[in-house]
Amino acid sequence: MNKKKILKNREFTLDELQPIEIVDESKLHDSKASEFFKNKNETAQALLECLIDNDTETFMEILDAYLSVNRTKVAQKAKLTRATITQAFSKNGNPTLKTIAKIVHEAVASKE
């Protein structure tokens, strides 16, 4: 059996290290998706910018995030089942334009 070699004379120890003070200079703040998605105007603006930039992936991500907060309410108003909406935004989902239009209409265009 091989024995591990242990250095007899260590050059330094962890006790000798000086502590480093880490200062967070980022201007980031905590935010909650539920707070952002309460404002339909901001959600609509974000979706519109995605369409203008032809960024369908981000459009779908924003819509999916909105639905994670409001899925049941949107499903009821759009007269779709929660399962339909969940399937549309699943990994293998391929929602039709009609389904997306119903969801977007209820998500950002309808009055509460």
C-alpha positions as CSV (number, residue, x, y, z in Angstrom):
1,M,0.0,0.0,0.0
2,N,1.3,3.4,-1.0
3,K,1.6,6.0,1.7
4,K,0.9,9.6,1.0
5,K,3.9,11.8,1.4
6,I,3.5,14.6,3.8
7,L,5.6,17.7,3.6
8,K,7.5,18.3,6.8
9,N,8.1,21.9,6.2
10,R,5.0,23.7,5.0
11,E,5.6,27.1,3.5
12,F,2.4,28.6,4.8
13,T,-0.9,27.8,6.6
14,L,-4.4,29.0,6.1
15,D,-4.2,30.8,9.4
16,E,-1.6,33.1,7.9
17,L,-3.9,34.3,5.1
18,Q,-5.3,37.8,5.4
19,P,-9.0,38.1,5.2
20,I,-10.4,39.9,2.1
21,E,-13.3,42.2,2.4
22,I,-15.7,41.8,-0.6
23,V,-17.7,44.9,-1.5
24,D,-20.7,44.4,-3.7
25,E,-20.7,47.4,-6.0
26,S,-23.4,46.1,-8.4
27,K,-26.4,48.3,-8.6
28,L,-28.7,45.2,-8.7
29,H,-31.7,44.9,-6.4
30,D,-34.0,42.1,-5.5
31,S,-37.1,41.8,-7.6
32,K,-39.9,39.3,-7.7
33,A,-41.6,38.2,-10.9
34,S,-45.0,38.4,-9.3
35,E,-44.4,42.2,-8.6
36,F,-43.3,42.8,-12.2
37,F,-46.2,40.9,-13.8
38,K,-48.8,42.8,-11.8
39,N,-48.2,45.7,-14.1
40,K,-49.8,44.7,-17.5
41,N,-48.3,47.8,-19.2
42,E,-44.7,46.7,-18.4
43,T,-45.4,43.1,-19.6
44,A,-47.1,44.4,-22.8
45,Q,-44.1,46.7,-23.5
46,A,-41.6,43.8,-23.0
47,L,-43.6,41.6,-25.3
48,L,-43.9,44.3,-27.9
49,E,-40.1,45.0,-27.8
50,C,-39.5,41.2,-28.4
51,L,-41.8,41.3,-31.5
52,I,-40.1,44.4,-32.8
53,D,-36.7,42.8,-32.4
54,N,-37.9,39.5,-33.9
55,D,-36.9,37.7,-30.7
56,T,-39.4,34.9,-30.4
57,E,-37.4,33.0,-27.8
58,T,-37.5,35.9,-25.4
59,F,-41.2,36.5,-26.2
60,M,-42.0,33.0,-25.2
61,E,-39.9,33.2,-22.1
62,I,-41.6,36.4,-20.9
63,L,-45.0,34.9,-21.6
64,D,-44.2,31.7,-19.9
65,A,-42.9,33.6,-16.8
66,Y,-46.1,35.6,-16.8
67,L,-48.1,32.5,-16.9
68,S,-46.1,30.9,-14.1
69,V,-47.6,33.7,-11.9
70,N,-51.1,34.0,-13.5
71,R,-51.7,30.7,-15.3
72,T,-55.1,29.8,-13.7
73,K,-56.5,33.3,-14.1
74,V,-55.4,33.6,-17.7
75,A,-56.7,30.0,-18.5
76,Q,-60.1,30.8,-17.2
77,K,-60.4,34.1,-19.0
78,A,-59.1,32.7,-22.3
79,K,-61.4,29.7,-22.0
80,L,-58.5,27.3,-22.2
81,T,-57.5,24.6,-19.8
82,R,-54.5,24.9,-17.6
83,A,-53.2,21.7,-19.3
84,T,-53.4,23.3,-22.7
85,I,-51.4,26.3,-21.6
86,T,-48.9,24.1,-19.8
87,Q,-48.5,21.8,-22.8
88,A,-48.1,24.8,-25.1
89,F,-45.1,26.1,-23.1
90,S,-43.6,22.7,-22.3
91,K,-40.2,21.7,-23.8
92,N,-41.9,19.8,-26.6
93,G,-44.8,22.3,-26.9
94,N,-45.6,23.9,-30.2
95,P,-48.5,26.3,-29.6
96,T,-50.6,27.6,-32.5
97,L,-50.7,31.3,-33.2
98,K,-54.4,31.2,-32.2
99,T,-53.5,29.8,-28.7
100,I,-50.7,32.4,-28.2
101,A,-53.1,35.2,-29.3
102,K,-55.7,34.1,-26.8
103,I,-53.2,34.0,-24.0
104,V,-51.6,37.3,-24.9
105,H,-54.9,39.0,-25.2
106,E,-56.0,37.8,-21.8
107,A,-52.5,38.4,-20.3
108,V,-52.0,42.0,-21.3
109,A,-54.8,43.3,-23.3
110,S,-57.9,42.5,-21.2
111,K,-59.3,44.7,-18.5
112,E,-59.4,43.2,-15.0
